[in-house]
Amino acid sequence: MATAAEAQELITAAECEFCTIPPGLIWYTVLAALIDKGNGNPVPSDPQALIAEAQCLECVIPAGLLPYTILEAIRDLA
């Protein structure tokens, strides 16, 4: 089984710019991206911009309700 240090090494070595998003914020950034698309806006390619949006969502949406808001955001895309 991998250790936390080994996992961090993999994250640090990753080529993807979105790998810099903290694991605890990833689903909030997914929601932020869905909201952006739903509003007709492009999804920011800068992870820091998505992180900033995610932090705002984190302040108003409890983690337990996050899957429901993601489903609602997906429905709004149709």
C-alpha positions as CSV (number, residue, x, y, z in Angstrom):
1,M,0.0,0.0,0.0
2,A,1.3,3.5,-0.9
3,T,2.1,6.0,1.8
4,A,1.0,9.6,1.9
5,A,4.6,10.7,1.0
6,E,4.6,8.4,-2.0
7,A,1.2,9.7,-3.1
8,Q,2.5,13.3,-2.8
9,E,5.5,12.4,-4.9
10,L,3.2,11.2,-7.7
11,I,1.0,14.3,-7.4
12,T,4.1,16.6,-7.6
13,A,5.5,14.7,-10.6
14,A,2.1,14.8,-12.5
15,E,2.0,16.7,-15.7
16,C,-1.7,17.7,-15.4
17,E,-2.2,21.3,-14.2
18,F,-5.4,20.2,-12.3
19,C,-3.3,17.8,-10.2
20,T,-2.5,20.9,-8.0
21,I,-6.1,21.0,-6.8
22,P,-6.3,19.8,-3.2
23,P,-8.2,16.4,-3.0
24,G,-10.6,18.0,-0.5
25,L,-11.7,20.6,-3.1
26,I,-11.8,18.5,-6.2
27,W,-15.6,17.9,-6.1
28,Y,-16.2,21.5,-5.4
29,T,-14.1,22.4,-8.5
30,V,-16.1,19.9,-10.5
31,L,-19.3,21.8,-9.4
32,A,-17.7,25.1,-10.2
33,A,-16.8,23.9,-13.7
34,L,-20.4,22.7,-14.2
35,I,-21.8,26.0,-13.0
36,D,-19.5,27.9,-15.4
37,K,-20.6,25.7,-18.3
38,G,-24.2,26.1,-17.3
39,N,-23.9,29.8,-17.3
40,G,-22.3,29.7,-20.8
41,N,-18.9,30.6,-19.5
42,P,-15.6,28.8,-20.2
43,V,-14.1,26.6,-17.5
44,P,-11.0,28.3,-16.3
45,S,-7.8,26.6,-17.4
46,D,-6.0,28.1,-14.5
47,P,-6.4,25.7,-11.5
48,Q,-6.1,28.6,-9.1
49,A,-9.1,30.3,-10.6
50,L,-11.1,27.0,-10.2
51,I,-9.8,26.7,-6.6
52,A,-11.0,30.2,-5.8
53,E,-14.5,29.4,-7.2
54,A,-14.5,26.1,-5.3
55,Q,-13.6,27.8,-2.0
56,C,-16.6,30.1,-2.4
57,L,-18.9,27.1,-3.0
58,E,-17.3,25.3,0.0
59,C,-18.4,28.2,2.2
60,V,-22.1,27.9,1.2
61,I,-22.6,24.1,0.4
62,P,-22.1,21.5,3.1
63,A,-20.1,18.6,1.9
64,G,-23.0,16.2,2.5
65,L,-25.1,18.2,0.0
66,L,-22.4,18.4,-2.7
67,P,-23.5,15.4,-4.7
68,Y,-27.0,16.7,-4.9
69,T,-25.8,20.1,-6.2
70,I,-23.6,18.4,-8.8
71,L,-26.6,16.5,-10.0
72,E,-28.6,19.7,-10.2
73,A,-25.8,21.4,-12.1
74,I,-25.7,18.5,-14.6
75,R,-29.4,18.7,-15.1
76,D,-29.1,22.4,-15.8
77,L,-26.7,21.7,-18.7
78,A,-29.4,19.8,-20.7
